[in-house]
Amino acid sequence: MLSVVRVHLPSDIPIVGCELTPYVLLRRPDRTVTTDDVSEINPLDGHFLRYKYRVQSDKKVAVCSIHPSEQATLQCLGCVKAKIPVAKSYHCTPKCFSDAWQHHRVLHDRAASAVNDNGNEEEELFGRFNNSGSGSSNTTLSASASSASLTNGAAPVYPAAITQRSGGETWFEVGRSKTYTPTADDIGHVLKFECVVVDAETKLTVGHSSTLLTSRVIPAPSPSPRRMIPVDGMGHLDAEGRITSSGSFTVLSYNILSDSYASSELYNYFPSWALSWPYRRQNLLREIVGYRADIICLQEVQSDHYEEFFAPELDKHGYYGLYKKKTNEVFLGNANTIDGCATFFRRDRFSHVKKYEVEFNKAAQSLTDAMIPTSQRKTALNRLVKDNVALIVVLEAKVNNQPVDNPGKRQLLCVANTHVNVHDDLKDVKLWQVHTLLKGLEKIAASADIPMLVCGDFNSVPGSAPHSLLAMGKVDPSHPDLAVDPLTILHPRTKLVHQLPLVSAYSSFARTIGVGYEQHRRRLDSTTNEPLFTNVTRDFIGSLDYIFYTADSLVVESLLELLDEESLRKDTALPSPEWSSDHIALFSLLSKCFPPKAEDNSTRHKLEPILRLLPLFPPHPPSVKP
């Protein structure tokens, strides 16, 4: 007979908007099985499972906005007056409120500025869904000895008809499937999951039900909104407050932290419930969708997560996706969990013309065949083969959601998305991978006059040899990184130069002048004009991620503001409950090329050379699969 052996959740703290999927282990006479393939439609041994979720509605409490697992005892009345979302007003202790004040007061300041400056040129992104209104930034704390006063007099939201009373407690049924997604109405309540074996023929229960109680449902933490900052005063605001310009488009680059790398050992400072993939994926999706980018370049996207989550979810928001999984010559894990690069674009803005899948492993094979003596090739491949990839996509701009009929006026854009090798002791490999990618992009540029974006996690700090090659077009022969070259692949035979006029988008902050821009310049490295950090862990803080653009054909109009260490809260690294990756997102508004200009562009952006383009990475064609 079938029976339930064990029931558990990935995290016992349910979060609003994050799907709960319990793990149920069953026992058969001969072995134990999971419930993945057991349903009323597909019974097992004549039995199936019936699920129910119930909520304990008469014991609701408010939870702390800083420590969601703690019950709130204080409420900031300044938040209430300013109509800041009420969940952000609660704190568990006076010390909690005091410690969080530097971060918390930003909510008050921005709520006040939203009223006092309706013409503000800064648009809030990833946070626009938070209500803000008139009110005072003065702060008063309201203390309560009982949780009842923190419920704001909310009326019961669950139907009285579906109830269960047990030991004086009242439970309302809220779900009958295996999964359940808590709502805002569930905040402060305990959930009960019930699972029972049912005879498929008689529909009668068999044995006792297995139950599981959760902690109280907490609201999904949300960070302070990041704002779009105009560069050099360019651009203007549309009716929705969005900075626009004729022919502008936006691009997002974001390393989202693959679940396969997000171990509790590595991120032991991170709450387990916030490290769980069901929570992180929803938080990441909310952030990504909130930016409303026209082009999205993601790194560390697991292949199963791309197919099962990101591709279908972003499709709902009007995006078409392309994906390149890392190769698995070095990777020893589950092939379904290997990560890669994903590029999405809005279907109403662009159409897909061409895709190139760059496998550095194949380029390494070509390199060793051409330059390394036979006796040393195995050693060379062991050093060069690291499974990293790049995804190059050629897009064509649409006008009014339609392709341009006149071939002479077609506007193309080349977008490269990559994730360079992470190991710091392989400086030669990092530089070789970047140089290989750039040589391929030069071939595209030579075949057609086409604007380019080069985005990704380059695992290279500002001033390093890979960064110098990207930003300066060359590497100084005396650069210290060149001292690491055991295979002699970097010099003297390799010319570490390229002709693409690449500029880092975020270096544009260094050119801004005027009141209000000083705080943004303080978040840049004064030597390289790059962000002080895009990656923050307990062991490292620095910039690894970049958006480069061809400055002869594109111009930066505005940038998503950078975070500062204060905004990440004292003694806290990434990821955090608010930011679900150890990297921060980079986002830029650029313009110049779209939509097509009225004059004849018949000599520009020719489509045919792109379609006929030969394999990019010499000396052998297998280095790239078009």
C-alpha positions in Angstrom: 0.0 0.0 0.0 1.2 3.5 -0.7 2.0 5.7 2.3 3.6 9.1 2.9 7.0 8.9 4.5 8.1 12.5 4.7 6.9 16.0 3.8 9.1 19.1 3.9 9.5 22.5 2.2 12.7 24.0 0.7 12.2 26.8 3.3 9.8 26.9 6.2 9.4 30.7 5.8 6.8 31.5 3.1 7.1 34.7 1.2 4.4 36.6 -0.6 4.5 35.9 -4.3 7.0 32.9 -4.0 5.5 29.6 -4.9 5.6 26.8 -2.3 6.3 23.4 -3.6 6.6 20.7 -0.9 8.8 17.6 -1.3 6.7 14.5 -0.6 8.4 11.1 -0.2 6.2 8.0 -0.6 6.7 4.4 0.4 5.7 1.5 -1.9 6.1 -2.1 -0.8 9.3 -2.4 -2.9 10.8 1.2 -2.7 10.3 4.8 -1.9 9.3 7.3 -4.6 8.6 11.0 -5.0 5.3 12.5 -6.0 6.4 14.1 -9.3 4.4 11.6 -11.4 1.6 10.8 -9.1 -1.8 12.4 -9.6 -5.5 11.6 -9.9 -5.1 11.4 -13.6 -1.9 9.3 -13.2 -2.4 7.2 -10.0 0.3 5.0 -8.6 -0.6 1.5 -7.4 -4.3 2.6 -7.5 -3.7 5.6 -5.3 -3.1 9.3 -5.7 -2.4 12.2 -3.4 -4.8 14.9 -2.3 -3.4 18.3 -1.1 -4.8 21.2 0.9 -3.4 24.4 2.1 -5.0 26.1 5.1 -4.2 29.4 6.8 -4.6 30.2 10.5 -6.5 33.4 10.2 -7.2 34.4 13.8 -3.5 34.7 14.9 -2.2 37.2 12.4 0.8 39.3 13.5 2.9 42.0 11.7 6.5 41.1 10.9 9.6 43.2 11.0 10.6 44.8 7.7 14.3 44.2 8.4 14.2 40.8 10.1 11.1 39.2 8.5 11.3 36.1 10.7 10.7 38.4 13.8 7.4 39.7 15.1 7.1 43.5 14.8 6.6 45.6 18.0 7.2 49.1 16.5 5.7 51.0 13.6 7.1 54.1 12.0 4.2 56.6 11.7 6.2 58.7 9.3 5.8 55.9 6.8 2.1 55.7 7.4 1.7 59.5 6.9 3.8 59.4 3.7 1.7 56.4 2.4 4.8 54.2 2.1 3.8 50.6 1.9 2.8 49.6 5.4 5.0 46.4 5.4 8.1 48.7 5.3 7.0 50.5 8.5 7.4 47.7 10.9 10.4 46.9 13.1 11.0 44.3 15.8 13.0 46.4 18.3 14.1 50.1 18.8 17.7 49.0 18.0 16.5 47.4 14.7 14.9 50.7 13.7 17.9 52.7 14.8 20.4 50.5 12.9 18.2 50.7 9.8 17.6 54.4 9.9 20.2 55.5 7.3 18.5 53.1 4.8 15.0 53.7 6.1 15.0 57.5 5.8 15.6 57.3 2.1 12.0 56.0 1.8 10.8 59.2 3.6 13.0 61.5 1.5 11.8 60.0 -1.8 8.2 60.0 -0.7 8.5 63.7 0.1 10.4 64.5 -3.1 7.8 62.8 -5.2 5.3 65.4 -4.0 7.6 68.4 -3.9 9.1 67.8 -7.4 6.7 66.4 -9.9 9.1 67.4 -12.7 12.0 65.4 -11.2 14.1 64.0 -14.1 15.0 60.9 -12.2 12.8 57.9 -12.8 12.5 55.2 -10.2 13.1 51.7 -11.6 12.5 48.4 -9.8 10.4 50.1 -7.2 7.8 51.9 -9.3 5.3 49.3 -8.1 5.6 50.7 -4.6 3.0 53.3 -3.7 4.3 56.8 -2.7 2.3 59.9 -1.9 2.2 63.0 0.1 3.3 63.1 3.6 5.9 64.2 6.1 9.3 62.9 6.5 9.0 63.3 10.2 9.3 60.0 12.0 7.3 58.7 15.0 7.5 55.3 16.4 4.3 53.6 17.6 4.9 50.8 20.1 2.4 48.0 20.7 2.3 45.4 23.4 0.0 43.2 21.4 0.1 42.2 17.8 -3.6 43.1 17.3 -2.8 46.8 17.1 -0.5 46.2 14.1 -3.2 44.6 11.9 -4.6 48.1 10.9 -8.1 46.8 11.7 -8.1 44.6 8.6 -11.3 42.6 8.2 -11.1 38.8 7.7 -10.3 38.0 4.1 -10.9 34.3 4.0 -14.3 32.7 3.3 -16.0 31.5 6.4 -17.6 28.6 4.5 -14.3 26.6 4.2 -13.1 26.3 7.7 -11.5 23.8 10.0 -11.5 24.2 13.8 -8.9 22.2 15.7 -8.1 22.7 19.4 -9.8 26.1 19.4 -7.9 27.3 16.3 -9.6 28.2 13.1 -8.1 27.3 9.7 -9.4 28.4 6.4 -8.7 26.5 3.2 -6.8 28.5 0.6 -5.6 25.9 -1.9 -6.1 22.4 -3.2 -3.1 21.8 -5.4 0.5 20.7 -4.6 1.8 24.2 -4.9 0.6 27.4 -3.3 1.7 31.0 -3.8 1.1 33.2 -0.7 -0.6 36.5 -1.2 -0.5 39.8 0.7 -3.6 38.6 2.6 -1.6 35.8 4.1 1.1 38.1 5.7 1.5 37.3 9.4 -0.4 34.0 9.2 0.8 30.5 9.6 0.1 28.1 6.8 -0.7 24.4 7.1 0.0 21.9 4.3 -1.9 18.7 4.3 -1.2 15.6 2.2 -3.2 12.4 2.3 -3.2 9.2 0.2 -6.5 8.6 -1.7 -7.9 5.4 -3.2 -8.3 6.1 -6.9 -11.4 3.9 -7.2 -13.4 4.7 -4.1 -12.0 8.3 -3.6 -11.7 7.5 0.1 -8.6 8.5 2.1 -6.2 5.8 3.2 -4.5 6.3 6.5 -3.8 9.6 8.3 -2.9 12.8 6.6 0.6 14.2 6.9 0.7 17.9 7.9 3.3 20.6 7.9 3.2 24.0 9.6 5.2 26.9 8.3 6.4 30.0 9.9 4.4 33.1 9.5 4.1 34.4 5.9 6.3 37.5 5.3 6.2 40.2 2.7 8.7 40.0 -0.1 11.5 42.4 0.9 12.0 45.1 -1.7 15.0 47.4 -2.0 15.0 51.1 -2.3 14.3 52.0 -5.9 17.2 52.8 -8.2 16.7 55.8 -10.4 17.6 56.7 -13.9 20.1 59.5 -14.0 20.4 61.7 -17.2 24.0 62.1 -18.5 25.1 65.6 -19.6 21.5 66.7 -19.3 20.4 64.8 -22.4 17.0 63.3 -22.9 13.5 64.4 -21.7 10.6 62.9 -19.8 7.5 61.5 -21.3 4.0 61.5 -19.8 4.9 58.6 -17.6 8.1 60.2 -16.4 10.3 58.0 -18.5 13.4 59.5 -20.1 13.1 59.3 -23.9 14.9 60.4 -27.0 14.2 59.9 -30.7 15.5 56.4 -31.5 16.5 55.5 -28.0 16.6 52.0 -26.5 17.6 50.5 -23.2 19.9 47.6 -22.3 20.3 45.6 -19.1 23.2 43.4 -18.2 23.0 41.2 -15.1 24.7 38.2 -13.6 21.9 36.7 -11.7 23.9 34.1 -9.7 23.2 30.6 -10.7 21.5 28.4 -8.2 24.2 25.8 -8.6 26.7 28.3 -7.2 24.5 29.7 -4.4 25.6 27.3 -1.7 24.8 27.9 2.0 28.5 27.3 2.7 29.6 30.1 0.3 26.9 32.5 1.3 26.5 31.6 5.0 25.7 35.2 5.8 22.5 35.0 3.8 19.2 33.8 5.3 18.4 30.3 4.0 14.8 31.2 3.0 16.2 34.1 0.8 18.9 31.8 -0.7 16.3 29.3 -1.9 15.7 29.3 -5.7 11.9 29.6 -5.5 12.4 32.9 -3.7 15.3 34.2 -5.6 13.8 33.5 -9.1 10.7 35.5 -8.3 12.7 38.3 -6.8 15.0 38.4 -9.8 12.1 38.2 -12.3 10.4 41.1 -10.5 13.5 43.2 -10.7 14.3 42.3 -14.3 10.7 43.0 -15.5 10.6 46.2 -13.5 13.5 47.7 -15.5 11.4 47.3 -18.8 14.6 47.0 -20.8 14.4 46.6 -24.6 17.4 44.3 -24.5 18.4 42.0 -21.6 21.7 40.3 -21.2 21.8 37.7 -18.4 24.7 35.6 -17.2 24.8 32.5 -15.0 21.4 31.3 -16.2 21.1 27.6 -15.7 19.8 25.7 -18.7 16.9 24.2 -16.9 16.0 27.6 -15.4 16.1 29.2 -18.9 13.8 26.6 -20.4 11.4 26.2 -17.5 11.3 29.7 -16.0 12.9 32.7 -17.6 12.0 32.0 -21.2 8.3 31.4 -20.6 8.0 34.1 -17.9 9.7 36.8 -20.0 7.7 35.7 -23.0 4.6 36.8 -21.1 6.1 40.3 -21.0 6.8 40.5 -24.7 10.4 39.2 -24.9 12.0 36.7 -27.2 15.0 34.8 -25.9 18.2 33.3 -27.2 20.4 31.1 -25.1 23.9 29.7 -25.1 24.8 27.1 -22.6 28.4 26.6 -21.4 30.2 23.6 -22.8 30.7 20.7 -20.4 34.3 19.5 -21.0 35.3 20.7 -17.5 31.9 20.8 -15.8 31.2 17.6 -13.9 27.7 18.3 -12.5 24.2 17.7 -13.9 24.1 18.7 -17.5 20.7 20.4 -16.9 22.1 22.7 -14.3 25.1 24.0 -16.3 24.7 27.8 -16.7 25.2 30.0 -19.7 24.3 33.4 -21.3 20.7 34.4 -22.2 19.8 37.4 -24.4 16.3 38.6 -24.5 14.8 41.5 -26.6 11.3 43.0 -26.9 9.5 41.6 -29.9 7.8 44.9 -30.6 11.2 46.7 -30.9 13.5 44.2 -32.6 13.6 41.1 -34.7 16.3 38.5 -34.8 18.6 38.5 -37.8 21.6 36.3 -36.8 23.0 34.4 -33.9 26.6 33.3 -33.2 27.4 30.8 -30.5 31.0 31.4 -29.4 32.6 28.4 -27.6 36.0 29.3 -26.3 36.9 25.6 -25.9 36.8 25.2 -29.7 38.8 28.4 -30.2 41.3 26.9 -27.7 41.6 23.8 -29.9 42.2 25.9 -33.0 44.8 28.0 -31.1 46.8 25.1 -29.9 46.7 23.4 -33.2 48.1 26.5 -34.8 50.6 27.8 -32.3 51.5 25.1 -29.7 54.0 22.3 -30.3 52.4 18.9 -30.3 54.1 17.8 -27.2 52.7 20.7 -25.2 49.1 20.8 -26.6 47.6 18.7 -23.8 49.0 21.0 -21.1 47.9 24.0 -23.1 44.3 22.7 -23.5 44.1 21.9 -19.8 44.8 25.6 -19.1 42.7 27.1 -21.9 39.6 24.9 -21.9 37.3 26.3 -19.2 33.8 25.9 -20.8 33.2 29.7 -21.1 31.0 31.0 -23.9 29.7 34.1 -25.5 26.4 34.8 -27.4 26.4 37.3 -30.2 23.1 38.4 -31.6 22.4 40.7 -34.6 19.0 42.5 -34.2 17.1 44.6 -36.6 15.1 47.5 -35.2 11.4 47.7 -35.9 9.4 50.9 -36.6 5.8 50.8 -35.2 6.3 47.1 -34.4 7.0 46.4 -38.1 10.2 45.6 -40.0 11.6 48.2 -42.3 10.6 47.4 -45.9 13.4 49.4 -47.5 16.6 47.4 -47.3 18.7 50.6 -47.5 17.1 51.9 -44.3 17.4 48.8 -42.2 18.9 49.5 -38.8 21.0 46.7 -37.3 22.4 46.3 -33.8 25.0 43.7 -32.7 24.8 42.6 -29.1 27.5 40.4 -27.5 26.8 38.8 -24.1 29.6 36.9 -22.4 30.8 35.5 -19.1 34.6 35.3 -18.9 36.5 32.8 -16.8 36.5 33.5 -13.1 39.8 32.2 -11.8 42.1 35.0 -10.9 45.3 33.0 -11.4 44.4 32.5 -15.1 45.0 36.1 -16.2 46.3 35.0 -19.6 43.1 32.9 -20.2 40.8 35.9 -19.3 42.7 38.2 -21.7 42.8 35.6 -24.4 39.0 35.0 -24.2 38.3 38.8 -24.4 40.8 39.2 -27.3 39.2 36.3 -29.1 35.7 37.8 -28.7 36.8 41.2 -29.9 38.5 39.8 -33.0 35.2 38.1 -33.9 33.3 41.3 -33.4 35.8 43.2 -35.6 34.9 40.8 -38.4 31.2 41.7 -38.0 32.1 45.4 -38.0 34.2 45.0 -41.1 31.3 43.4 -43.0 28.8 46.1 -42.2 28.6 49.5 -40.5 26.8 48.3 -37.4 26.5 49.7 -33.8 27.6 47.3 -31.1 27.0 46.5 -27.5 29.4 44.3 -25.5 27.9 43.2 -22.2 28.6 40.7 -19.5 30.5 39.6 -16.5 34.2 39.8 -17.6 35.6 38.8 -14.2 38.1 41.5 -14.7 38.6 44.6 -12.5 39.1 48.1 -13.9 42.6 48.6 -15.1 43.2 44.9 -15.6 44.6 43.7 -19.0 41.1 42.5 -20.3 39.5 45.8 -19.2 42.3 47.8 -20.8 41.9 45.9 -24.0 38.1 46.6 -24.1 38.2 50.2 -23.0 41.5 51.4 -24.5 41.7 49.2 -27.5 45.1 47.9 -26.5 47.2 46.5 -23.6 50.4 48.2 -22.6 53.3 45.7 -23.2 54.5 46.5 -19.6 51.1 45.7 -18.1 51.7 43.4 -15.0 49.0 40.9 -16.1 51.1 40.0 -19.1 53.7 38.5 -16.8 51.3 35.5 -16.5 51.7 33.8 -19.8 53.0 30.2 -19.4 51.9 29.3 -22.9 53.3 32.4 -24.5 50.0 33.0 -26.3 49.8 36.7 -25.5 53.1 38.0 -27.0 55.1 38.5 -29.1 53.0 36.9 -31.8 49.6 38.1 -30.6 48.8 41.8 -31.2 46.7 42.8 -28.2 44.8 45.5 -30.0 41.4 46.0 -31.7 39.8 48.8 -33.7 36.3 48.9 -32.2 35.6 52.3 -30.6 34.3 50.8 -27.4 33.5 53.0 -24.4 32.2 51.8 -21.0 28.7 53.2 -20.5 29.1 53.9 -16.8 32.2 56.0 -17.4 29.7 58.6 -18.7 29.0 59.5 -15.0 32.5 61.0 -14.9 31.4 63.6 -17.5 28.3 64.8 -15.6 28.4 68.2 -13.9 26.0 70.1 -11.8 24.2 69.9 -8.4 23.1 66.3 -7.6 25.7 64.5 -9.7 28.5 64.5 -7.1 27.1 61.6 -5.3 27.1 59.5 -8.5 30.7 60.5 -9.3 31.7 59.4 -5.8 30.6 55.9 -6.7 33.2 55.7 -9.5 36.8 54.8 -9.3 38.7 58.1 -9.9 41.4 56.4 -12.0 39.3 54.3 -14.4 35.9 56.1 -14.1 34.3 52.7 -13.6 31.9 51.8 -10.8 33.5 51.1 -7.4 31.8 47.8 -7.4 29.3 45.6 -9.3 30.0 42.5 -7.2 29.9 42.4 -3.4 30.6 39.4 -1.2 32.2 38.9 2.2 35.5 38.1 0.4 35.4 40.6 -2.5 34.2 44.0 -3.5 34.9 45.4 -6.9 33.7 45.8 -10.5 33.5 42.8 -12.8 30.5 43.7 -15.0 30.4 46.2 -17.9 28.3 47.5 -20.7 30.5 48.7 -23.6 29.1 50.5 -26.7 30.6 51.7 -29.9 30.9 55.5 -29.4 31.0 56.3 -33.1 27.4 55.2 -33.5 25.8 55.2 -30.1 25.5 57.7 -27.2 24.6 57.2 -23.6 21.6 59.3 -22.5 21.0 58.0 -19.0 22.2 55.3 -16.5 20.7 53.4 -13.7 22.1 54.8 -10.5 24.8 52.8 -8.8 24.5 51.5 -5.3 26.7 52.6 -2.5 27.8 50.5 0.4 25.5 52.4 2.7 22.5 51.4 0.6 23.5 47.7 1.1 23.4 48.2 4.8 26.2 48.0 7.2 28.2 44.8 7.4 26.0 43.2 4.7 27.2 41.7 1.5 25.3 40.5 -1.5 23.1 38.6 -2.1 20.6 39.9 0.4 16.9 39.4 0.9 16.3 42.6 -1.2 18.9 41.9 -4.0 19.0 38.2 -5.0 22.4 38.2 -6.8 25.9 38.9 -5.6 26.1 41.2 -8.6 24.2 44.4 -9.3 22.3 45.1 -12.5 23.7 47.6 -15.0 21.2 49.5 -17.1 21.6 52.2 -19.8 19.5 54.2 -22.1 21.3 54.8 -25.4 20.4 56.4 -28.7 21.4 57.5 -32.2 20.5 54.7 -34.5 16.8 54.0 -34.0 14.4 54.5 -35.6 15.9 55.0 -39.1 16.6 58.5 -40.3 14.7 59.9 -43.2 17.8 60.3 -45.4 19.0 57.5 -47.7 21.1 55.1 -45.7 21.5 52.6 -48.6 25.2 52.3 -48.0 24.8 51.7 -44.2 23.9 48.6 -42.2 23.8 46.2 -45.1 22.1 43.0 -44.2 23.5 40.6 -46.7 27.2 40.8 -45.5 26.0 39.8 -42.0 24.0 36.8 -43.3 27.0 35.7 -45.4 29.5 36.4 -42.7 32.2 33.7 -42.5 33.0 32.0 -39.2 34.4 34.6 -36.8 37.3 32.9 -35.0 40.3 31.9 -37.0 42.1 29.8 -37.8 39.5 27.1 -38.1 35.7 27.4 -38.7 34.6 25.0 -35.8 35.5 27.8 -33.3 32.0 29.3 -33.9 28.7 27.8 -34.7 26.5 30.2 -36.6 
